[in-house]
Amino acid sequence: MVDYALEDRVRLRNVAFPEAEAAWRELGGHSTPALWDGEHLHQGAEAVLARLQAVVNLGRDA
């Protein structure tokens, strides 16, 4: 997140806490890191980094 300057757009949650874990599991969570983009839960480092990169690139490739 820091590398992509997305700190103000991404909310971190620690799934070690019961409430955060329950919310993550409701979305189908089974592995971390994970990123919920409002529609899909991206799981695993490669998937999360790919999604963050896509967000960073939106509107920059014209």
N, C-alpha and C positions, 0 to 999 in steps of 0.2 A: 504494500500500500504506500509506504513512504517513497519507494523508488518511483512510483507512478503519480505521486502527489494527490492521492485519493483519500487522505485522512478525513476530510470533511464530508465525504460521500459514502464511506463504509463504516458500519457499526460493528465493533468487535464484541463477540459473546464467547464466554468460556463455558464449554459444554461439561466442565467438571461440576458446575452448579446445576442442581436439579431442574430449575425452571428453564434454563437455557437448553439443557439436554432434552427436556420434554418437547420444547418447541422445535428443535433440530430433528428429533425423531419423527414428529408429526409431518415434517416435510419429506420424510424418507431417508433421513440421515443414517449413515452407517460407517462413514470414514471421514477423517479430517486430514487436512484442512478442507473446509467446505465454504461455499459462497452461495447465498440465496440472492438472486437478482430480481426477485419479484414475480418470476414465472417458473424458473428452474433452479434446482439445487445442484450446483457444480461441486463434485467431490474429488478429492485428490489434488496434489500440488500442481500437476500439469493442467488439469481442467480449470482450476482456480486461476492460475497465472494466465492461461489463454483467455479467459473471460475478462480479467482485469485489463489485459493488453487490448482486447477488442473495445472496451469502454474508453480507454485512453485514445485509441485511434479514431473513434467516431468523429466524423466531421473534419478530420485532418487530411484525408486522402481525397482530393478533388481533382 
